[in-house]
Amino acid sequence: MKLKHLFSFAALFIITAFSTLASAQGADAAAAVKAQGLASNFGIIAIAAGLTMGLAALGGSLGQGRAAAAALEGIARNPGAAGQIRGPMILGLALIESLVIYALIIALLLVLKVG
């Protein structure tokens, strides 16, 4: 389990390092950007948008998986309660998905701010 976490953090570090290097720009380009009145931190905003969507998708999928697993386990233990479990489960899944959609909107606003 710890090895999986180590590889995840290493991959995140490598992606962040390379995207920062890829977004580096010369002094002339930075002066042109400031002259236009645009933000000069395009790389940071792009990384923030990517991390926002990545973390939202990860958290949403873990939450939905746990909610569905718990509901199915409850239905398997007591099949007569399937009708009482299904409604709150669908409501919970919709609320989890709405949080992921909010993260998508935030990421889109960040990306549109760059453009």
Secondary structure, 3 states (H helix, E strand, C coil): CHHHHHHHHHHHHHHHHHHHHHCCCCHHHHHHHHHHCCCCCHHHHHHHHHHHHHHHHHHHHHHHHHHHHHHHHHHHHCHHHHHHHHHHHHHHHHHHHHHHHHHHHHHHHHHHHHC
